[in-house]
Amino acid sequence: MEKNKKIISKYIFKEDYNPKYVNGAFGGIGPQGEFMVNFYLERVALPNSQTFEIQEGKRIREI
């Protein structure tokens, strides 16, 4: 029986990686009378790496 092979993909991000797109914001007037606003981005966190398995005669699948 042949052992399945694996591919490991590692994702490299620049240190200053900072997406600018936003989905929404919330806020209001703070205790000092200042207007406060917080922006948010709705997305799944990007992985540092992913591992895939290659099975003989089949497709690659994530494990």
Backbone as JSON Lines, residues from 0, in Angstrom:
{"i":0,"aa":"M","n":[0.84,-1.18,0.0],"ca":[0.0,0.0,0.0],"c":[0.89,1.24,0.0]}
{"i":1,"aa":"E","n":[0.67,2.11,-0.98],"ca":[1.49,3.31,-1.12],"c":[0.97,4.41,-0.2]}
{"i":2,"aa":"K","n":[1.89,5.08,0.48],"ca":[1.52,6.17,1.36],"c":[1.13,7.39,0.52]}
{"i":3,"aa":"N","n":[0.05,8.08,0.93],"ca":[-0.39,9.28,0.22],"c":[0.63,10.4,0.38]}
{"i":4,"aa":"K","n":[0.82,11.17,-0.67],"ca":[1.76,12.28,-0.63],"c":[1.05,13.54,-0.18]}
{"i":5,"aa":"K","n":[1.81,14.47,0.38],"ca":[1.23,15.71,0.89],"c":[1.94,16.92,0.3]}
{"i":6,"aa":"I","n":[1.18,17.98,0.13],"ca":[1.72,19.28,-0.29],"c":[1.4,20.26,0.84]}
{"i":7,"aa":"I","n":[2.4,20.97,1.31],"ca":[2.18,21.99,2.34],"c":[2.42,23.36,1.71]}
{"i":8,"aa":"S","n":[1.38,24.19,1.73],"ca":[1.48,25.56,1.2],"c":[1.59,26.52,2.37]}
{"i":9,"aa":"K","n":[2.64,27.33,2.39],"ca":[2.82,28.34,3.44],"c":[2.6,29.7,2.82]}
{"i":10,"aa":"Y","n":[1.8,30.52,3.48],"ca":[1.48,31.85,2.99],"c":[2.33,32.88,3.71]}
{"i":11,"aa":"I","n":[2.96,33.74,2.94],"ca":[3.84,34.77,3.5],"c":[3.2,36.13,3.27]}
{"i":12,"aa":"F","n":[3.06,36.9,4.34],"ca":[2.48,38.23,4.28],"c":[3.53,39.26,4.67]}
{"i":13,"aa":"K","n":[3.49,40.4,4.04],"ca":[4.38,41.48,4.43],"c":[4.03,41.93,5.84]}
{"i":14,"aa":"E","n":[5.02,42.47,6.56],"ca":[4.77,42.92,7.93],"c":[3.75,44.04,7.99]}
{"i":15,"aa":"D","n":[3.68,44.84,6.93],"ca":[2.74,45.97,6.91],"c":[1.42,45.6,6.25]}
{"i":16,"aa":"Y","n":[1.13,44.29,6.1],"ca":[-0.13,43.85,5.5],"c":[-1.28,44.38,6.36]}
{"i":17,"aa":"N","n":[-2.18,45.13,5.73],"ca":[-3.3,45.73,6.44],"c":[-4.39,46.05,5.43]}
{"i":18,"aa":"P","n":[-5.39,45.17,5.28],"ca":[-6.45,45.44,4.31],"c":[-7.19,46.74,4.65]}
{"i":19,"aa":"K","n":[-7.6,47.48,3.63],"ca":[-8.27,48.76,3.82],"c":[-9.77,48.71,3.6]}
{"i":20,"aa":"Y","n":[-10.26,47.65,3.02],"ca":[-11.69,47.52,2.75],"c":[-12.44,47.32,4.06]}
{"i":21,"aa":"V","n":[-13.61,47.95,4.22],"ca":[-14.43,47.75,5.42],"c":[-15.85,47.38,5.02]}
{"i":22,"aa":"N","n":[-16.5,46.59,5.88],"ca":[-17.9,46.22,5.67],"c":[-18.84,47.11,6.45]}
{"i":23,"aa":"G","n":[-18.36,47.7,7.51],"ca":[-19.25,48.52,8.32],"c":[-18.51,49.25,9.42]}
{"i":24,"aa":"A","n":[-19.28,50.0,10.2],"ca":[-18.72,50.78,11.29],"c":[-19.75,50.92,12.39]}
{"i":25,"aa":"F","n":[-19.26,51.14,13.6],"ca":[-20.15,51.45,14.72],"c":[-19.46,52.47,15.6]}
{"i":26,"aa":"G","n":[-20.21,53.19,16.38],"ca":[-19.62,54.2,17.25],"c":[-20.68,55.06,17.89]}
{"i":27,"aa":"G","n":[-20.27,56.24,18.32],"ca":[-21.17,57.16,18.99],"c":[-20.38,58.24,19.7]}
{"i":28,"aa":"I","n":[-21.02,58.9,20.63],"ca":[-20.37,59.95,21.4],"c":[-19.75,59.33,22.65]}
{"i":29,"aa":"G","n":[-18.44,59.57,22.87],"ca":[-17.73,59.02,24.02],"c":[-17.95,59.85,25.27]}
{"i":30,"aa":"P","n":[-17.41,59.39,26.41],"ca":[-17.6,60.08,27.69],"c":[-17.02,61.5,27.71]}
{"i":31,"aa":"Q","n":[-16.04,61.77,26.86],"ca":[-15.44,63.11,26.79],"c":[-16.15,63.99,25.78]}
{"i":32,"aa":"G","n":[-17.24,63.5,25.2],"ca":[-17.98,64.26,24.2],"c":[-17.38,64.15,22.8]}
{"i":33,"aa":"E","n":[-16.42,63.25,22.63],"ca":[-15.79,63.04,21.31],"c":[-16.58,62.01,20.51]}
{"i":34,"aa":"F","n":[-16.58,62.18,19.21],"ca":[-17.22,61.21,18.33],"c":[-16.26,60.05,18.14]}
{"i":35,"aa":"M","n":[-16.72,58.82,18.41],"ca":[-15.89,57.62,18.26],"c":[-16.47,56.75,17.16]}
{"i":36,"aa":"V","n":[-15.6,56.21,16.31],"ca":[-16.05,55.3,15.27],"c":[-15.03,54.16,15.15]}
{"i":37,"aa":"N","n":[-15.54,52.94,15.05],"ca":[-14.72,51.75,14.87],"c":[-15.17,51.06,13.58]}
{"i":38,"aa":"F","n":[-14.23,50.77,12.72],"ca":[-14.51,50.11,11.45],"c":[-14.22,48.62,11.58]}
{"i":39,"aa":"Y","n":[-14.95,47.8,10.83],"ca":[-14.68,46.37,10.87],"c":[-14.73,45.78,9.47]}
{"i":40,"aa":"L","n":[-14.06,44.66,9.33],"ca":[-13.97,43.91,8.07],"c":[-14.44,42.49,8.36]}
{"i":41,"aa":"E","n":[-15.46,42.05,7.64],"ca":[-15.98,40.69,7.82],"c":[-15.32,39.78,6.8]}
{"i":42,"aa":"R","n":[-14.42,38.94,7.27],"ca":[-13.78,37.96,6.41],"c":[-13.2,36.86,7.27]}
{"i":43,"aa":"V","n":[-13.01,35.71,6.68],"ca":[-12.37,34.6,7.37],"c":[-10.88,34.91,7.46]}
{"i":44,"aa":"A","n":[-10.29,34.65,8.59],"ca":[-8.86,34.89,8.75],"c":[-8.06,34.06,7.74]}
{"i":45,"aa":"L","n":[-7.02,34.63,7.19],"ca":[-6.17,33.92,6.24],"c":[-5.26,32.95,7.0]}
{"i":46,"aa":"P","n":[-5.11,31.73,6.5],"ca":[-4.27,30.76,7.22],"c":[-2.78,31.06,7.02]}
{"i":47,"aa":"N","n":[-1.96,30.58,7.95],"ca":[-0.51,30.67,7.78],"c":[-0.02,29.57,6.84]}
{"i":48,"aa":"S","n":[-0.72,28.43,6.83],"ca":[-0.37,27.34,5.92],"c":[-1.58,26.43,5.74]}
{"i":49,"aa":"Q","n":[-1.53,25.62,4.67],"ca":[-2.55,24.62,4.4],"c":[-1.84,23.36,3.94]}
{"i":50,"aa":"T","n":[-2.41,22.21,4.3],"ca":[-1.84,20.93,3.88],"c":[-2.86,20.21,2.99]}
{"i":51,"aa":"F","n":[-2.37,19.7,1.87],"ca":[-3.21,18.98,0.92],"c":[-2.65,17.57,0.76]}
{"i":52,"aa":"E","n":[-3.55,16.63,0.52],"ca":[-3.16,15.24,0.33],"c":[-3.42,14.85,-1.13]}
{"i":53,"aa":"I","n":[-2.48,14.15,-1.72],"ca":[-2.63,13.66,-3.09],"c":[-2.85,12.16,-3.02]}
{"i":54,"aa":"Q","n":[-4.02,11.7,-3.46],"ca":[-4.32,10.27,-3.46],"c":[-4.17,9.75,-4.89]}
{"i":55,"aa":"E","n":[-3.66,8.57,-5.01],"ca":[-3.43,7.94,-6.31],"c":[-4.72,7.9,-7.12]}
{"i":56,"aa":"G","n":[-4.72,8.52,-8.3],"ca":[-5.87,8.48,-9.2],"c":[-7.04,9.35,-8.78]}
{"i":57,"aa":"K","n":[-6.85,10.21,-7.8],"ca":[-7.93,11.06,-7.32],"c":[-7.48,12.51,-7.3]}
{"i":58,"aa":"R","n":[-8.39,13.36,-6.92],"ca":[-8.09,14.79,-6.83],"c":[-7.32,15.1,-5.54]}
{"i":59,"aa":"I","n":[-6.74,16.3,-5.52],"ca":[-6.07,16.79,-4.32],"c":[-7.15,17.23,-3.34]}
{"i":60,"aa":"R","n":[-6.99,16.9,-2.07],"ca":[-7.95,17.34,-1.07],"c":[-7.23,17.95,0.12]}
{"i":61,"aa":"E","n":[-7.89,18.94,0.73],"ca":[-7.32,19.58,1.91],"c":[-7.52,18.69,3.11]}
{"i":62,"aa":"I","n":[-6.49,18.6,3.95],"ca":[-6.62,17.81,5.19],"c":[-6.38,18.69,6.39]}
